[in-house]
Amino acid sequence: MPGSQPSPPINVTRTGLEDRLILRSWEDEDFRLALLQDPRAVIERELEAIAGRAVPLPPQLLIHVHQETPDEMHLTLPCRGDQLADDNSLLLGFRRLLR
């Protein structure tokens, strides 16, 4: 909309969002299954619940959800700052969302 102000950043960290998703998945089996099946939709709904407004994720952002078992451990190594794409737009845009 012309003249409209940009929405303020969401007051949640990535770790805070991940903790919220994990807790909800432990408490609610339907939520866990939905998160595994369509993580983008579930995360966007959670961000909307936190922000009180729609928060679309960048369309090029790929989201993978891994579920550990008692016999498996998954370790995710975040992207290093020096390995970002030349324009940094995707990761920086997501970081701005979660400030």
N, C-alpha and C positions, 0 to 999 in steps of 0.2 A: 504494500500500500504506500502511495506517495506520502511523504511526510511522517510516516510512522517511525517510532524509535525501535532500535533492535531490542530483542528480548534480553533481559539480564541473564547472566550465566546461572546454571543450576548449582545449588550449594551442596554438592556431593562429590567425593573423590572417586576415582576408579575403584580403589580398594573398598570404599564404602558401598558402592554399587554391587561389586562382586560379593561382598559379605551379605548384603541384603538378598541377592539372588540365591546364594547357597543356603541361607537360613530358610527362606521360603520353600526351596526345593526339598529340604529335610522335613518340613512341617506339612507340606501339601503335595501329595503324589501327582495330582492332576497338573499342578504348576510345574513340577519336575519334568513330566512327560512333554508338556507344551514347550518348555525351555529347550529340551533336547530336539524336538521336532521343528520348531520355528523360533530360534533364539532372537532374531531381529524383532519380530512382533512383540515378544514377551519383554525384551529390554526396552523397546519404545514405550510400552504400556507402563512399565515401572518408572521410567524417566518422567512420563506424563503425570503419574501419581505423585512423584516427588516435587515436580515443578509446577503442577497445576495448569499445565498447558502442553500442547503437543510438542514433542521433541523428536523430529525425524533424524535418524542416523544418516550419515552420508551414504548414498547408494553404492559406492564402490568399496565400502568397508565390509570385509568378509568377517563373519563371526563363526567361531568353532567352539562348541561346548563338548568337553570331554568328561566322562564319568569314570571315576576310579572304582576299582573293586578291592576287596580285601587283599588280593594278590597282585595288584598293580599300583603304581605310583606315576602320576603325570607331573612333569615339571615344564613350566612355560617360561621361556627366556624372552623378556620384552625386547623390542627393537632398540638398539643403541642409537643415540642421537646422531652419530656420524654415519648411520646407515639409512637415514630417512631419504625419501625421494627428493630429487632436486628442489621441487617447489614446497616440500614439507606440508602441503595443504591438507592432506587427509588426516594425518596424525595430529597436526596442530589444531585442526578443526574439531576433532574429537576431544582433545584436551580442553579446548575452550568450552565445549559443551559441559564438561564435568568439573569446571573450576569451582 
